[in-house]
Amino acid sequence: MPSEPTPAPTPAVAVACVTQDRHDDVFALVEALRGQTAPVASLCLVDAGREAVPEERLREAIGGRFELRLVRSLANLGGAGGFALAILTALATGADRVWLMDDDAHPEGPDTLGILLEEAERRELAVVSPLIVAPQDHGKLAFPRRVDGRITHSRAAVEPQGFLPGHADFFNGALLREDVFFRIGLPDLKLFLRGDEIDFLLRLRGSGLPFGTTTRTAVAHPPGWGEEQMVIPGRLQVLVPETEFKRAHFFRNRGYISWRHRRVVQLGADFLGYPLHYLRRRDPRGLALWASRYVGGMRGRGFGGPR
């Protein structure tokens, strides 16, 4: 009698997470990771908060279900630097796959990781991402998508597509093979805050590695609805962060990324959308800030440490 084939071992998954003064969210994430039907091997947490996450309490919450690698960062490395450090820590554990997770992003259900692993194996993907939904309403997407040329936040409008090749959301639940980082590198430290995930996505597309988003599962993350400013209903909107600090970083990084990756359509949409937005609001100061930071980013200027 022929012997039964030996099933492939379950990949060792390390969660790479960055936190800053959101202790309750970290403990909620730990609870969600403990409940996953597919095992988590380790949690690699970079803590850049003013008040450190209580390590002893955190280990008690984990209860030995997986390893904890806690890295205390006394410098604010931003989202890009924090995730670069968390990813390196995860790779150092010898993990086969790295599950990127913001501290306030939580798997929708206990089978989230299992579904991502199944999709990655079945479709032979280097990266697979879940849908990102709003915690207060899992029927709404936290970030907009285009369906048939129109902008939507409806999960029901996206789910029938099943799988979205060439799309992924970083860093809210994407599962990556460890070799991806050796092909395309780490998040770009100089981007510091906002836009680093888009740069990473565009580098991933340029690598030729297979990736996409499955609509079979989701991760909940606070939505960015307050930043979305509609210019042409259903067709064109611009993102305007709520604080001047975030706007300065976002506009610079967006200009840099759009120019560096030759995103001609994005450049055209931005040079139409942002002036229209600020002119309608009669906000010349806001327009001047956008123009100076955006063009500065296109020229590679305005980068430097947050201090």
C-alpha positions, 0 to 999 in steps of 0.5 A: 500500500502506498504511504500517505503523503506527509503534510507540510509543516505549518510555517513559523509565523512571527508577528511584527508590531509597533506601539506607542502609548496604546497599552490597552490596544496591545493587550487586545491584540495579544488576546486576539493572537492567543485565540488564533487557530493557526499558531503564532510562534512569536510576538516581536513588539517595538515599544516607542511610547513615553510610558513603557508597556508593562513587560511582566503583565504582558508576559502573563497575558501571553501565558506562554502561548508564544514567545515575546521579543520586546524591544524598547526604543527610546528614540521615536523612529516613526512608523517606518523605522519602528516597523523596520526594527520589528521586522528585523527582530522577527526575522532574527527569530528564524520565522518563515513568515512575518505578520505585520500588525499595527498595535490598534489592528486586530484580527477579525476572528480566530481563523484569520491567520489560518485563512491567510496561510491557506491562501498563501499556500494555495495561490503560491503568494509571497504576500497576502493581505486581508481586508481592512475593516472599521472596528465599529462596523465590519461591513465598512472598509477602513480605507477606500477602494475602487470598484468599477471606477468608483470609490467605495467603503462597502465591504459587500461591494468588494467581497464578490471579487474573492481575490484582488491581485496586486493589492495589499495593505501595509502594515495592518495584517499583511502576511509576508514570506521572510524572503520578501524583505531580502528581495525588496528591503525594509520600510524606508526609514527616511519616510518616518511617518505616512507613505512608507506603506505605499513605497513598500507596496510599489517596490513589491509590485516592481519585484514581480513577486506574486501577492494580493488581498483575500476578501475571505477574512479581515483585520479591524483597524481605526478608519481614516474617514476623517482624512478623506476629502471628496473633490469629485463625488465618487471619482476623485478624493484627496487625503488631508491628515488632521494635524499640521505635523502629519500633513507636513510628513504626508505631503512631502512623502507623497510627492517623493513617492509619486515622483520616484516611482513615476506615478504619472496618474497620481501626480496628475490627480494630486495637482488637480485635487489638492488645489481644488480642495484648498481653493474651495475652502478658501485656504491659501495657507493650506495650499501653500503648505501642500505645494511647498512640501509636495514639491520639496518631496519631489526634489528629495528635500525636507528629510531628516530626523524628527528632532 
